[in-house]
């Protein structure tokens, strides 16, 4: 799947969808957004339809409405963006070095722990 960025509203909608444990409707997301911004129901509907067309959301018709759910988790999306940065960011060793230099000690410890877990899991 292509890893390009979301538009502003797409990013907000995806954030709200990722916060849910299961499928959502346009009405669910509209009701959450309408308190924070002036937005039309049809704008939310079009945005979610666009995200479906771009393969970021799956959907199923239930009665007269669709239920939507993400095709990947927020974490899978983030990992894909990091992978894309390695592939398109220039010298991957330099990119990795800059990335590691920006990590806090806690983040560095979590990275080391993840690498140890992967080593144990890999046959």
ABEGO torsion letter per residue (X at the ends): XBABBBBAAAAAAAAAAAABABBBBAAAAAAAAAAABBBBAAAAAAAAAAAAAAGABBBBBBEABBBBBBABBAAAAAAAAAAAAAAAAEBAAAAAAAAAAABBAAAAAAAAAAAAAAAAABX
